[in-house]
Amino acid sequence: MASLKCVLLPYEGGLFAQQQGWASAEAKIQELSVTEQLINDRSVVRPDQLYEQHRREPSQPDRERPWAVRYTLRLGWTGDKDFTMNFFSRSYSEIVEAPNGVRPWWHSVPLPDGRRIKGAHPDIDRQFKMWEAMQIDAEFLARPKQRVLDIGANDGFFSVASAKSGASVTSIDTTNWLTWPHNITYLSQQWSAQLDVVTYDFRRYCFDQQFDVIFFLGVLYHVENVFECMARLKNLLAPQGTIYLETHLTSIAVDMPIWESASDLFSTSAPLGKSTIGQIGISNFLLPNVQAVINLAHIFDMKCEPLLDNAYCLEDPGRGMFRITQ
């Protein structure tokens, strides 16, 4: 029996309950224990369809708190000492596609039985290279009470890696990403990792704590207001904390900080994707150069160190990794 603790708040709570076929769809707060069969139920893989169908304006009391779906997977974390060796091993017995029946998988992630899930990128080691590019100290994550926030957590590679390294992890994304939270739930189960999973826009969600490490990977160029975004990240960062920021970079070569506006009309470093502007985290907006990211951190009195001399960035110069500190 796998225990799934759910806190269901207005509209999103009812929506999620309806997706799962629960009768108590109107409840504002519920705590449930469900079987693995329920967690693995893949009958609804397009939550955005129900999102539009059941969308409504909140009542006045509802406006005082987010309408998030939040749950914690508690599957008996074992603290496996061999986890690091097993999870980060580049070897695999077989490449599999969507073992849980939910497509697509964006991350290429390992499974405990030695198989590797095929991700969207042709390089099946891409997530491993991203992790190495961040130069994260595993001993730091294993310190007591280290809090990690994974924004745009997607399929959960970085969340599970952090949780199994010993950190307390909050993973957040929205149902505009169609496989959320199905894939991260599956991966958490497979590795017996405890995650606090939140379905909401990180810019509006009321977090009850600050974080020692924030992963902000592949998100910056999907937000309309990068300045509001960086201010939000700073507020969420604990003293002496670190933000790991990865982003699509502009291909325009200049020595001053610039933000290239993605476009469907003009030939830009990435298309806008205007048809999905109404969704969260899907369209591309502003593509920075390295100087722009450094300057963005400086505006908010933070230090930014580019982490570009690594396999991830050298093999794909259109992407950049940065370490930002207070």
KOLDREN-128779 format. One record per residue (C-alpha): residue number from 1; residue in three letters; x, y, z. Coordinates in steps of 0.5 Angstrom, whole numbers, plus 500, padded with zeros to 3 digits. Example, Ala and Ser with C-alpha at 12.3 -4.5 7.8 and 13.67 -1.06 7.14 Angstrom:
2
(node 1 Ala (525 491 516))
(node 2 Ser (527 498 514))
***
This chain:
326
(node 1 Met (500 500 500))
(node 2 Ala (503 507 498))
(node 3 Ser (501 513 502))
(node 4 Leu (499 519 498))
(node 5 Lys (497 525 503))
(node 6 Cys (493 530 499))
(node 7 Val (492 537 501))
(node 8 Leu (486 539 495))
(node 9 Leu (484 547 495))
(node 10 Pro (479 550 491))
(node 11 Tyr (478 549 484))
(node 12 Glu (484 545 483))
(node 13 Gly (483 541 489))
(node 14 Gly (476 539 486))
(node 15 Leu (479 538 479))
(node 16 Phe (484 533 481))
(node 17 Ala (479 529 485))
(node 18 Gln (475 529 479))
(node 19 Gln (481 527 475))
(node 20 Gln (482 521 479))
(node 21 Gly (474 519 480))
(node 22 Trp (474 521 487))
(node 23 Ala (467 523 489))
(node 24 Ser (469 528 494))
(node 25 Ala (471 533 489))
(node 26 Glu (468 539 492))
(node 27 Ala (472 538 499))
(node 28 Lys (477 544 500))
(node 29 Ile (482 540 504))
(node 30 Gln (482 532 504))
(node 31 Glu (488 527 507))
(node 32 Leu (487 521 503))
(node 33 Ser (491 514 503))
(node 34 Val (491 511 496))
(node 35 Thr (493 504 493))
(node 36 Glu (499 504 488))
(node 37 Gln (493 502 483))
(node 38 Leu (490 509 484))
(node 39 Ile (497 513 483))
(node 40 Asn (498 509 477))
(node 41 Asp (492 510 474))
(node 42 Arg (493 513 467))
(node 43 Ser (486 514 465))
(node 44 Val (487 522 465))
(node 45 Val (493 524 461))
(node 46 Arg (490 531 459))
(node 47 Pro (489 535 465))
(node 48 Asp (488 541 461))
(node 49 Gln (482 539 458))
(node 50 Leu (478 538 465))
(node 51 Tyr (482 545 467))
(node 52 Glu (478 549 461))
(node 53 Gln (472 545 463))
(node 54 His (471 546 470))
(node 55 Arg (475 553 470))
(node 56 Arg (471 558 475))
(node 57 Glu (473 565 478))
(node 58 Pro (474 564 486))
(node 59 Ser (470 566 491))
(node 60 Gln (473 572 496))
(node 61 Pro (475 567 501))
(node 62 Asp (479 563 496))
(node 63 Arg (483 569 493))
(node 64 Glu (487 569 500))
(node 65 Arg (490 563 498))
(node 66 Pro (492 559 492))
(node 67 Trp (488 554 489))
(node 68 Ala (494 549 489))
(node 69 Val (494 541 489))
(node 70 Arg (499 539 493))
(node 71 Tyr (501 532 496))
(node 72 Thr (507 528 499))
(node 73 Leu (509 522 497))
(node 74 Arg (511 518 503))
(node 75 Leu (514 511 500))
(node 76 Gly (518 509 506))
(node 77 Trp (525 512 504))
(node 78 Thr (531 507 505))
(node 79 Gly (537 512 505))
(node 80 Asp (540 507 500))
(node 81 Lys (548 508 501))
(node 82 Asp (548 505 494))
(node 83 Phe (543 510 491))
(node 84 Thr (549 515 488))
(node 85 Met (552 510 484))
(node 86 Asn (546 507 482))
(node 87 Phe (542 513 480))
(node 88 Phe (548 516 476))
(node 89 Ser (551 510 473))
(node 90 Arg (551 512 465))
(node 91 Ser (550 504 464))
(node 92 Tyr (544 501 463))
(node 93 Ser (541 495 461))
(node 94 Glu (535 497 456))
(node 95 Ile (532 504 453))
(node 96 Val (525 504 455))
(node 97 Glu (519 509 452))
(node 98 Ala (514 511 457))
(node 99 Pro (514 505 462))
(node 100 Asn (508 508 466))
(node 101 Gly (504 509 459))
(node 102 Val (504 516 459))
(node 103 Arg (508 520 454))
(node 104 Pro (512 524 453))
(node 105 Trp (518 524 458))
(node 106 Trp (522 530 457))
(node 107 His (528 527 462))
(node 108 Ser (532 521 460))
(node 109 Val (532 518 467))
(node 110 Pro (535 511 470))
(node 111 Leu (530 506 473))
(node 112 Pro (533 502 479))
(node 113 Asp (532 495 475))
(node 114 Gly (538 498 470))
(node 115 Arg (533 501 465))
(node 116 Arg (533 508 462))
(node 117 Ile (527 512 460))
(node 118 Lys (528 515 453))
(node 119 Gly (527 522 454))
(node 120 Ala (526 528 449))
(node 121 His (533 529 447))
(node 122 Pro (537 525 443))
(node 123 Asp (543 525 448))
(node 124 Ile (540 520 453))
(node 125 Asp (545 523 458))
(node 126 Arg (543 530 458))
(node 127 Gln (540 530 465))
(node 128 Phe (546 527 468))
(node 129 Lys (551 532 464))
(node 130 Met (546 538 467))
(node 131 Trp (547 535 474))
(node 132 Glu (555 535 473))
(node 133 Ala (555 542 470))
(node 134 Met (552 545 476))
(node 135 Gln (558 542 480))
(node 136 Ile (553 540 486))
(node 137 Asp (556 538 493))
(node 138 Ala (553 531 495))
(node 139 Glu (555 532 502))
(node 140 Phe (551 539 502))
(node 141 Leu (545 536 500))
(node 142 Ala (546 531 505))
(node 143 Arg (546 536 511))
(node 144 Pro (541 535 516))
(node 145 Lys (535 540 514))
(node 146 Gln (537 542 507))
(node 147 Arg (531 544 503))
(node 148 Val (531 544 495))
(node 149 Leu (526 547 491))
(node 150 Asp (525 544 484))
(node 151 Ile (521 549 480))
(node 152 Gly (519 547 473))
(node 153 Ala (520 540 476))
(node 154 Asn (517 536 470))
(node 155 Asp (519 529 470))
(node 156 Gly (523 529 477))
(node 157 Phe (530 527 475))
(node 158 Phe (533 533 479))
(node 159 Ser (528 532 485))
(node 160 Val (529 525 486))
(node 161 Ala (536 526 485))
(node 162 Ser (536 531 491))
(node 163 Ala (531 527 495))
(node 164 Lys (535 521 495))
(node 165 Ser (541 525 496))
(node 166 Gly (538 526 503))
(node 167 Ala (535 533 502))
(node 168 Ser (528 535 503))
(node 169 Val (525 537 496))
(node 170 Thr (519 541 494))
(node 171 Ser (517 540 487))
(node 172 Ile (513 545 483))
(node 173 Asp (510 545 476))
(node 174 Thr (503 546 473))
(node 175 Thr (498 542 469))
(node 176 Asn (500 546 463))
(node 177 Trp (505 541 462))
(node 178 Leu (501 535 460))
(node 179 Thr (504 529 464))
(node 180 Trp (505 533 470))
(node 181 Pro (504 530 476))
(node 182 His (504 523 473))
(node 183 Asn (511 522 471))
(node 184 Ile (514 525 477))
(node 185 Thr (510 521 481))
(node 186 Tyr (512 514 477))
(node 187 Leu (519 516 478))
(node 188 Ser (518 517 486))
(node 189 Gln (515 511 487))
(node 190 Gln (520 507 483))
(node 191 Trp (526 510 487))
(node 192 Ser (522 510 494))
(node 193 Ala (523 518 494))
(node 194 Gln (519 523 498))
(node 195 Leu (517 529 495))
(node 196 Asp (513 535 496))
(node 197 Val (509 536 490))
(node 198 Val (506 542 488))
(node 199 Thr (501 543 482))
(node 200 Tyr (501 551 481))
(node 201 Asp (505 557 478))
(node 202 Phe (511 558 483))
(node 203 Arg (510 566 482))
(node 204 Arg (504 566 485))
(node 205 Tyr (504 560 490))
(node 206 Cys (504 561 498))
(node 207 Phe (511 557 500))
(node 208 Asp (511 557 507))
(node 209 Gln (519 557 508))
(node 210 Gln (525 559 504))
(node 211 Phe (530 554 501))
(node 212 Asp (537 553 501))
(node 213 Val (538 550 494))
(node 214 Ile (533 552 488))
(node 215 Phe (533 549 481))
(node 216 Phe (531 554 476))
(node 217 Leu (532 549 470))
(node 218 Gly (529 551 463))
(node 219 Val (524 556 466))
(node 220 Leu (527 563 465))
(node 221 Tyr (526 564 458))
(node 222 His (518 561 459))
(node 223 Val (517 567 463))
(node 224 Glu (514 574 461))
(node 225 Asn (517 578 466))
(node 226 Val (524 576 468))
(node 227 Phe (525 582 473))
(node 228 Glu (519 580 477))
(node 229 Cys (521 572 477))
(node 230 Met (528 574 479))
(node 231 Ala (525 578 485))
(node 232 Arg (521 572 487))
(node 233 Leu (527 567 487))
(node 234 Lys (531 572 491))
(node 235 Asn (525 572 496))
(node 236 Leu (525 564 496))
(node 237 Leu (532 563 497))
(node 238 Ala (535 562 504))
(node 239 Pro (541 566 507))
(node 240 Gln (547 563 504))
(node 241 Gly (543 559 499))
(node 242 Thr (544 558 492))
(node 243 Ile (540 558 485))
(node 244 Tyr (542 554 479))
(node 245 Leu (539 557 473))
(node 246 Glu (539 554 466))
(node 247 Thr (537 557 460))
(node 248 His (536 558 453))
(node 249 Leu (541 563 450))
(node 250 Thr (541 568 445))
(node 251 Ser (545 567 439))
(node 252 Ile (547 574 438))
(node 253 Ala (554 575 439))
(node 254 Val (555 582 443))
(node 255 Asp (559 584 449))
(node 256 Met (553 588 453))
(node 257 Pro (547 585 456))
(node 258 Ile (541 583 451))
(node 259 Trp (535 580 451))
(node 260 Glu (532 577 445))
(node 261 Ser (525 577 444))
(node 262 Ala (523 570 441))
(node 263 Ser (518 571 435))
(node 264 Asp (514 567 430))
(node 265 Leu (515 573 425))
(node 266 Phe (522 573 425))
(node 267 Ser (528 569 425))
(node 268 Thr (530 569 432))
(node 269 Ser (534 564 436))
(node 270 Ala (528 560 438))
(node 271 Pro (521 561 436))
(node 272 Leu (515 564 440))
(node 273 Gly (510 559 440))
(node 274 Lys (504 564 440))
(node 275 Ser (499 559 440))
(node 276 Thr (501 557 447))
(node 277 Ile (501 564 450))
(node 278 Gly (495 563 455))
(node 279 Gln (499 557 458))
(node 280 Ile (504 557 463))
(node 281 Gly (511 555 462))
(node 282 Ile (510 553 455))
(node 283 Ser (512 559 450))
(node 284 Asn (518 562 449))
(node 285 Phe (519 570 451))
(node 286 Leu (526 573 452))
(node 287 Leu (533 569 451))
(node 288 Pro (539 572 454))
(node 289 Asn (546 572 453))
(node 290 Val (551 571 459))
(node 291 Gln (552 578 460))
(node 292 Ala (544 579 461))
(node 293 Val (544 573 466))
(node 294 Ile (550 576 470))
(node 295 Asn (546 583 470))
(node 296 Leu (540 580 472))
(node 297 Ala (543 577 478))
(node 298 His (546 584 480))
(node 299 Ile (540 588 479))
(node 300 Phe (538 584 485))
(node 301 Asp (544 584 489))
(node 302 Met (546 577 488))
(node 303 Lys (552 574 485))
(node 304 Cys (552 570 478))
(node 305 Glu (558 565 476))
(node 306 Pro (557 562 469))
(node 307 Leu (558 555 469))
(node 308 Leu (560 554 462))
(node 309 Asp (566 550 461))
(node 310 Asn (563 543 462))
(node 311 Ala (560 538 457))
(node 312 Tyr (553 540 457))
(node 313 Cys (554 547 455))
(node 314 Leu (560 546 450))
(node 315 Glu (556 541 447))
(node 316 Asp (550 545 446))
(node 317 Pro (552 553 446))
(node 318 Gly (545 555 446))
(node 319 Arg (544 553 453))
(node 320 Gly (548 556 459))
(node 321 Met (548 554 466))
(node 322 Phe (549 559 472))
(node 323 Arg (550 559 480))
(node 324 Ile (547 565 483))
(node 325 Thr (548 566 490))
(node 326 Gln (546 572 495))
***
